[in-house]
Amino acid sequence: MGAGEREAILLAEELEADLILLDDIQARRLAVERGLIVTGLLGVLQQSATLGLIDLTVAIERLRETNFWISSSLLQSLLEQDP
């Protein structure tokens, strides 16, 4: 976890944010321990697909062309839930 994630958590607490976007596992754990509701990039993509704003399969394919890592089991689970 880096300084940016720590600052984001502190800011979310200060603002009493409804949600914080974190992908780093250590940062996610700390945020949950501090009572924050956490989602990650995949959660945002999934919600966007549910609302009909994006095609989840296409978004995941594009994301996999970057250095973003996703486990095969999580990927399959997300795609099975795709509306």
N, C-alpha and C positions, 0 to 999 in steps of 0.2 A: 504494500500500500504506500502510495506516495503522498507528498504534501498536498497535491491537488485534491485527492480524495478526502483527506482529513479536513481541509478547508471547506469542501462541499458539504460534509456532514455537519460541521459547526454552523455553516450558513443555513442549512436546512432546519437545524434546531432553532436557531435565532429567528428565522422567519416563520417557524411553526408550519413548515411545508407539508402539504398533503402527501407528497411522494418525492423520492429521490432516485435519480437514475445512476446506477453504479454497476459496473461489470466485474471489477476486481473482487475476488472472493473474500479477502480479508476485510476490505472496506464494507462489503455487504454485511458480513457478520457483525462488525462493529456498529454499523447503522441500526441493524435489527436489535442488538443488545441495548442500544440507546433509545429504542422505542419508535424508530422511523419505519415507514413503509417503503420498501425497496422494490424497484424493478430494474431490468437491464435492457439493453438494446433489443434483445429478442422479444421481451415482453412488449415493448413499444411496437415492434413490427407485427406481432401477433394481434394486438389490439387494433392496429391500423387495418389489418386484413379483415378482422371481424366487423369493422365499421365500413368495409368495402372501399377503403381508400387506396389499398395497394394489393398486388398479387403476391402473396406470401412466398410462393415457390420461386418466382422471379427474383424477389428481394433476397431470399436466402442464397440463390445461385450467384447473384452479384456480390453478396457479402463474402461468400467463400472464395471469390477471386482476389480478395485482399488477404491480409495476414490474420484476420479474425478466426479464432479457433472455436469449433463447436463439436461436441462429442456426437458420434453416430447415433447413439440412443436418444439424445435430446433432439437431434435433428429429425429423426423418424417420428418422435412423439409430437413435435410441433407440426410437422406436415400432415400427420393423421388427424390433428385437430383443426386443420385449415378448413374454413367454411366453404 
